[in-house]
Amino acid sequence: MRFGILSPNCRKERFIGQAMTQISTKPPSGMRDFLPEEIARRRYVIGRVREIYEQYGFQPIETPSIENLSTLVGKYGEEGDQLLYRILHRRDALRRALDEEQVQEADLADLGLRYDLTVPLARVIAQYGNLPRFFKRYQIQPVWRADRPGRGRFREFYQCDVDVTGTSSLLAETDVLSAVARVLQSLGFEDFTIQVNHRKLLTMMISSVGIDLADEESALVAVDKLGKIGEEGVLKELDQRGIEGPKAEALLQLIATDKTEDNAAIAARLSSALGSDKADTAIAQLIEIIETSATGPAAGRLRLSPGLARGLGYYTGPIFEITVDDLAGSLGGGGRYDDLVGMFGKQAVPAVGFSLGLERILLVMEERGMYPPLQVGPQLVLCSMGVDTSQVFKVAEELRQQGLRVEIYPEPAKLGKQLQYADSDGVRAPCAAILGEDELENGSLTLKALESGAQETVPVSEVAARLGALLDAPPAD
């Protein structure tokens, strides 16, 4: 496989040919543009997330969008590795790789786009030795996955993570679950459930039905799709993965729960079916998390879910996932990953975390109409008639110094056209400020509430103080 270097004339001809072809203005599949109204909603949700995470003592960090492939590969299980976005070598390095007679995938790339925020955190913990012993971090950044786009599913999306490293205490699990539950409650969610399970419990369930532990990861990938494809779909996928029908059916019987079963009944059933001290220890940890959470915002929302698998390969203990009734998939998930940091350093560091999926939260909130009124754009549009532009700009700056968001109508036009623009879609300013020769001479502005029609002339220095009352005034006769 060889790439030649195009001559200048060839490059010019190619450019002309491309220019004659209509270029699509759509973003790549699974990627999105965000317009002002969408940005306002995202900022609102992220602001609530950040505020509550900090109330719980979590500190912010950020990591690069691009990581070494050696950091990413082998951390997410078989499917995760396939969904990594790999970045080709640059220039001479790529040319040398392509010049080889046998080109392997590993020869073409050594960097990748960040797949999640947990593995980069583990790298950070291993890299820096001056972090607190119990490091509580939050991180709100985009990640990328070469996945198939769908409803609430994108190739570029934001995660809102909280993690506690340095302790094996189950209080860390409780704190993390409490923080994400409080976030959802503050946004208006009332019907969410936090599914809880234990990775070691899953291993024992798989072993108890006779599935070889060598097939554990493969079985977990299938079981993790239970909520998406149902029992029949999981049975079919297990069969495709070489797991015999009777064993697959026995596993499904073990993980299936009835809505009438409470946590105590599920725990007792699993303890009886598995009959081992290790299983009882894992079950006891889950019950302790549930009971400790009883005095916080997660109270009454935690449910034992033996079928919860969480497909990522780095989990070692309790795992979690948040679901709501009208959304296929989850609002987020997490769990304990005590071995991950040790992959990057000499010392193992226990850790637990949770990741809220911003895009899923935004989707449900939009469909349910859960957003409060959010002001987008200017609070007022400054309209002018017969006034020099330098004076218009000077008045606008005085208003901005009062803390107001001000847009200037930039061209000469009749007042009606300027007011129409101020009230048009995409602007929707609640107020117009009119500056004419009389107002300029008197150091005042005429304020006009665009919804009610109420109008008042006020000194420029008092606009911010008087604006609220004008907007609350009854409609003009």
C-alpha positions in Angstrom: 0.0 0.0 0.0 1.7 3.2 -1.2 0.7 6.9 -1.3 2.3 9.1 -3.9 2.9 12.9 -3.6 0.6 15.0 -5.8 2.1 17.5 -8.1 1.0 21.2 -7.7 -1.1 21.0 -10.9 -2.8 17.8 -9.7 -3.6 19.3 -6.4 -5.1 22.3 -8.1 -7.2 20.2 -10.4 -8.4 18.1 -7.4 -9.3 21.3 -5.5 -11.3 22.7 -8.4 -13.1 19.4 -8.7 -14.0 19.4 -5.1 -15.2 23.0 -5.3 -17.6 22.1 -8.1 -19.0 19.3 -5.9 -21.5 20.5 -3.3 -20.0 20.0 0.1 -22.4 18.7 2.8 -22.9 21.2 5.7 -24.0 18.5 8.1 -21.5 17.5 10.9 -20.2 13.9 10.8 -22.6 11.2 11.9 -22.9 11.0 15.7 -21.5 14.6 16.1 -23.6 17.7 16.6 -23.6 21.5 16.4 -25.0 23.3 19.5 -27.0 26.5 18.9 -27.5 29.1 21.6 -30.7 27.6 23.1 -29.1 24.2 23.4 -26.0 25.7 24.9 -28.1 27.4 27.6 -29.6 24.1 28.5 -26.3 22.4 28.7 -24.8 25.2 30.8 -27.8 25.0 33.2 -27.4 21.2 33.7 -23.6 21.3 34.0 -23.9 24.2 36.4 -26.1 22.1 38.7 -23.8 19.1 38.4 -20.7 21.2 39.2 -22.3 22.9 42.2 -23.4 19.7 43.8 -20.2 17.8 43.1 -18.3 20.5 44.9 -20.7 20.4 47.8 -19.6 16.8 48.3 -15.9 17.9 48.3 -15.0 16.8 44.8 -12.3 18.8 43.1 -12.2 19.5 39.3 -9.5 18.1 37.0 -9.2 18.0 33.2 -7.2 15.7 31.0 -6.2 15.8 27.3 -8.7 14.8 24.6 -5.9 12.6 23.1 -4.2 9.8 25.0 -1.5 7.3 24.1 -3.1 4.1 22.7 -1.1 2.2 25.3 -3.1 4.0 28.0 -6.5 3.1 26.4 -6.2 -0.3 24.8 -7.0 -3.3 27.0 -9.0 -1.4 29.7 -12.5 -1.6 28.3 -13.1 -5.2 27.2 -13.4 -6.6 23.7 -16.1 -4.2 22.6 -14.6 -1.1 24.1 -11.3 -1.7 22.2 -13.2 -1.9 18.9 -14.9 1.5 19.6 -11.7 3.4 20.2 -11.0 6.3 17.8 -7.4 5.9 16.7 -5.4 8.8 15.3 -3.1 8.1 12.4 0.6 8.8 12.6 1.6 12.2 11.1 3.4 12.9 7.9 6.8 11.1 7.6 5.8 8.5 10.3 2.6 7.6 8.4 4.5 7.5 5.1 7.1 5.1 6.5 4.3 2.9 7.9 2.5 2.8 4.5 5.7 2.0 2.7 6.0 -1.3 4.6 4.9 -4.4 2.6 2.8 -5.8 5.4 0.9 -2.9 7.2 -0.7 -3.8 10.5 -3.2 -1.6 12.3 -0.8 -1.1 15.2 1.7 0.3 12.7 -0.6 3.2 11.7 -1.5 4.8 15.1 -0.1 5.3 18.5 -2.7 7.8 19.8 -6.4 7.7 20.4 -9.3 10.0 21.4 -10.3 9.7 25.0 -12.9 6.9 25.4 -14.0 7.7 29.0 -12.8 9.8 31.9 -12.0 6.9 34.3 -8.9 5.5 32.6 -7.3 9.0 32.2 -8.0 9.5 35.9 -6.1 6.3 36.7 -3.2 7.5 34.7 -3.2 10.9 36.5 -3.2 9.1 39.9 -0.2 7.1 38.9 1.5 10.1 37.4 1.3 12.6 40.3 2.6 11.8 43.8 1.4 14.9 45.5 -2.3 14.3 45.4 -4.4 13.9 48.6 -4.4 10.4 50.1 -8.2 10.3 49.5 -8.5 12.1 46.2 -12.1 13.1 45.4 -12.2 14.4 41.8 -14.9 15.4 39.4 -14.4 15.9 35.6 -16.9 17.2 33.0 -15.5 16.7 29.5 -16.3 15.1 26.1 -15.4 11.6 25.2 -15.5 9.8 21.8 -16.6 6.3 20.8 -16.9 4.9 17.3 -20.4 3.6 18.1 -23.6 3.4 16.1 -25.5 6.6 16.7 -29.1 6.3 18.0 -31.6 8.0 20.2 -29.6 9.7 23.0 -26.5 7.9 21.7 -23.7 9.9 20.0 -20.0 9.4 18.9 -19.0 12.6 20.8 -20.7 13.2 24.1 -20.0 14.6 27.6 -19.6 12.7 30.8 -19.9 14.1 34.3 -17.7 11.9 36.5 -17.1 11.8 40.3 -14.5 9.4 41.8 -12.9 8.7 45.1 -9.5 7.1 45.1 -7.3 5.8 48.0 -9.9 4.0 50.1 -11.7 0.6 50.1 -14.4 1.9 52.5 -17.9 1.5 51.3 -18.6 5.0 52.5 -16.9 6.1 49.2 -19.6 4.2 47.3 -22.3 5.8 49.4 -20.9 9.3 48.9 -20.7 8.9 45.1 -24.2 7.5 44.9 -25.5 10.3 47.1 -23.9 13.0 44.9 -25.4 11.7 41.6 -28.8 11.2 43.2 -28.8 14.7 44.5 -27.9 16.0 41.1 -30.8 14.2 39.5 -33.2 15.4 42.2 -32.0 19.0 41.9 -32.8 18.8 38.1 -36.3 17.6 38.8 -36.0 13.8 38.4 -38.3 11.8 40.7 -38.6 8.4 39.1 -35.1 7.2 38.7 -33.7 3.9 40.1 -30.1 3.1 40.9 -29.5 -0.5 40.0 -26.7 -2.1 42.0 -24.7 -5.4 41.6 -21.3 -6.8 42.3 -18.8 -7.8 39.7 -17.5 -10.7 41.9 -21.1 -11.9 42.3 -21.5 -12.0 38.5 -18.4 -14.1 38.3 -19.8 -16.6 40.8 -23.2 -16.7 39.0 -21.4 -17.5 35.7 -19.3 -20.2 37.4 -22.3 -21.7 39.2 -24.1 -22.5 36.0 -21.1 -24.3 34.5 -19.8 -21.6 32.1 -16.1 -21.7 31.8 -14.4 -18.6 33.4 -12.5 -18.2 30.2 -15.8 -17.2 28.7 -16.7 -14.8 31.5 -16.0 -11.6 29.6 -17.8 -12.8 26.6 -20.8 -13.8 28.7 -20.8 -10.4 30.5 -20.9 -8.6 27.2 -24.1 -10.4 26.3 -25.7 -10.1 29.7 -24.9 -6.3 29.7 -27.4 -6.0 26.8 -30.3 -7.5 28.8 -32.1 -4.1 29.1 -31.7 -3.4 25.4 -32.4 -6.7 23.7 -34.4 -8.7 26.3 -34.0 -12.2 27.5 -34.5 -13.8 24.0 -31.9 -11.5 22.5 -29.4 -12.3 25.3 -30.0 -16.1 24.8 -29.3 -15.7 21.1 -26.1 -13.8 21.6 -24.9 -16.2 24.3 -25.5 -19.0 21.8 -23.5 -17.1 19.1 -20.7 -16.8 21.6 -20.5 -20.5 22.1 -22.3 -20.8 25.4 -24.6 -23.8 25.5 -28.4 -23.3 25.7 -29.0 -25.0 29.1 -26.1 -23.0 30.7 -27.4 -19.7 29.2 -30.9 -20.4 30.4 -29.7 -21.3 33.9 -27.8 -18.0 34.0 -30.8 -16.0 32.9 -33.0 -17.7 35.5 -30.4 -16.7 38.2 -30.2 -13.1 37.2 -33.9 -12.5 36.5 -35.9 -10.7 39.1 -39.5 -10.1 39.7 -40.8 -6.5 40.5 -42.4 -7.9 43.6 -39.1 -9.1 45.0 -37.5 -6.6 47.4 -33.8 -6.3 48.1 -33.9 -8.7 51.0 -35.7 -11.4 49.0 -33.2 -11.0 46.1 -30.3 -11.2 48.4 -31.6 -14.3 50.2 -32.3 -16.0 46.9 -28.8 -15.4 45.5 -27.2 -16.4 48.8 -29.1 -19.7 48.7 -28.4 -20.4 45.0 -24.7 -19.6 45.2 -23.9 -21.0 48.6 -20.5 -19.6 49.2 -18.8 -17.3 51.7 -17.5 -15.1 48.8 -21.0 -14.6 47.5 -22.3 -13.8 50.9 -19.5 -11.2 51.3 -20.4 -9.5 48.0 -24.1 -9.5 48.9 -23.3 -8.1 52.4 -21.4 -5.2 50.8 -24.3 -4.3 48.6 -26.7 -4.5 51.5 -24.4 -2.2 53.5 -24.3 0.3 50.7 -28.1 0.3 50.5 -28.6 0.6 54.3 -25.9 3.4 54.7 -27.6 5.3 51.9 -30.9 5.3 53.7 -30.4 8.7 55.2 -29.3 10.5 52.0 -30.8 11.4 48.7 -30.4 7.9 47.3 -32.7 6.4 50.0 -35.3 4.1 48.6 -33.8 4.2 45.1 -31.2 1.4 45.2 -32.3 -1.9 43.9 -30.3 -5.2 43.8 -30.1 -6.2 40.1 -28.3 -9.5 39.5 -28.4 -8.9 35.7 -26.5 -5.6 35.8 -23.1 -6.3 34.2 -21.5 -3.0 33.1 -19.5 -4.2 30.1 -16.3 -2.2 30.9 -13.5 -4.6 31.9 -11.9 -2.7 34.8 -14.6 -3.1 37.4 -13.7 -5.2 40.5 -16.5 -4.8 43.1 -19.9 -3.0 43.4 -21.3 -1.7 40.1 -24.2 0.8 39.5 -26.5 2.1 36.8 -29.2 4.7 36.9 -32.4 4.0 34.9 -35.7 5.8 34.3 -38.9 4.3 33.0 -39.1 6.0 29.6 -35.5 5.6 28.4 -33.9 2.6 26.9 -30.4 2.5 28.4 -29.2 4.5 31.4 -28.6 8.0 32.7 -25.2 6.9 33.9 -23.2 4.2 35.7 -20.1 3.3 37.6 -18.5 1.1 40.1 -15.4 0.1 42.0 -12.2 -0.4 40.0 -9.4 -1.3 42.5 -6.9 -2.7 40.0 -7.0 0.0 37.3 -4.5 2.5 38.8 -2.0 -0.3 39.4 -1.9 -0.9 35.6 -0.1 2.4 35.3 2.1 2.4 38.4 3.9 0.2 40.9 1.2 0.5 43.6 -2.4 -0.5 43.5 -4.8 2.2 44.5 -8.5 1.4 45.4 -11.0 3.6 43.6 -14.7 4.0 43.0 -16.6 6.3 40.7 -19.8 7.2 38.8 -20.3 8.8 35.4 -23.5 10.7 34.6 -24.3 10.9 30.9 -25.0 14.5 30.1 -26.7 13.8 26.7 -29.1 11.3 28.1 -30.1 13.7 30.9 -30.7 16.5 28.4 -32.8 14.3 26.2 -35.1 13.2 29.0 -35.4 16.7 30.4 -36.3 18.1 27.0 -38.9 15.4 26.3 -40.5 15.9 29.7 -40.4 19.7 29.6 -38.2 19.9 32.8 -36.2 23.0 32.0 -37.0 26.3 33.8 -37.2 29.4 31.6 -33.6 30.1 30.4 -32.7 33.5 29.0 -30.7 33.2 25.8 -29.1 36.1 24.2 -29.4 39.8 25.1 -31.5 41.3 27.8 -32.1 44.3 25.6 -31.4 45.4 22.1 -30.2 49.0 21.8 -32.1 50.7 18.9 -31.1 54.2 17.6 -32.5 56.9 15.5 -30.4 59.7 14.1 -27.6 59.2 16.6 -23.9 58.9 15.7 -22.7 55.4 16.0 -19.9 56.4 18.4 -22.6 57.7 20.8 -24.6 54.5 20.4 -21.6 52.4 21.3 -20.8 54.6 24.3 -24.3 54.1 25.7 -24.1 50.4 25.1 -20.9 50.2 27.1 -22.4 52.1 30.0 -25.3 49.6 30.0 -22.8 46.6 29.9 -20.9 48.1 32.9 -24.2 47.8 34.8 -24.1 44.1 34.2 -26.6 43.9 31.4 -26.4 41.8 28.3 -26.7 44.3 25.4 -26.8 43.9 21.7 -26.6 46.9 19.3 -28.7 47.0 16.2 -25.8 47.7 13.8 -27.4 49.3 10.7 -29.6 52.4 10.0 -33.2 51.3 9.8 -36.7 52.4 10.7 -37.6 51.9 14.4 -40.3 49.3 13.6 -37.7 47.1 11.8 -35.3 47.4 14.7 -38.0 46.4 17.2 -39.1 43.5 15.0 -35.5 42.2 15.0 -35.3 42.5 18.8 -38.4 40.3 19.1 -37.5 37.8 16.3 -36.6 34.1 16.7 -33.0 33.6 17.8 -32.9 37.0 19.6 -36.1 37.2 21.7 -34.8 40.1 23.8 -37.3 40.9 26.5 -36.7 44.6 26.1 -35.6 47.2 23.5 -33.8 50.4 24.5 -34.4 53.3 22.2 -31.8 56.0 21.8 -32.9 59.1 19.8 -31.7 62.7 19.7 -33.9 63.7 22.7 -32.8 60.7 24.8 -29.1 61.4 24.0 -29.5 65.1 25.0 -31.2 64.1 28.3 -28.9 61.2 29.1 -31.8 58.8 29.1 -33.2 55.8 27.2 -36.7 54.8 26.3 -37.2 51.2 27.4 -39.9 49.1 25.8 -41.0 45.7 27.1 -41.5 43.7 23.9 -44.1 41.2 25.3 -46.3 43.6 27.2 -45.7 46.8 25.3 -45.0 48.7 28.6 -42.7 51.7 28.0 -40.8 54.1 30.2 -38.0 56.7 29.7 -35.3 56.4 32.4 -31.8 57.8 32.9 -29.1 55.6 31.4 -27.5 55.2 34.8 -30.7 53.6 36.2 -31.6 51.1 33.4 -30.4 48.0 35.2 -32.2 49.0 38.4 -35.5 49.8 36.6 -35.6 47.0 34.0 -37.1 44.3 36.2 -40.0 46.5 37.3 -40.8 47.4 33.6 -40.8 43.8 32.5 -43.2 42.9 35.4 -45.5 45.8 34.5 -49.0 44.9 33.1 -49.6 45.2 29.4 -49.9 48.7 28.0 -53.4 49.8 26.9 
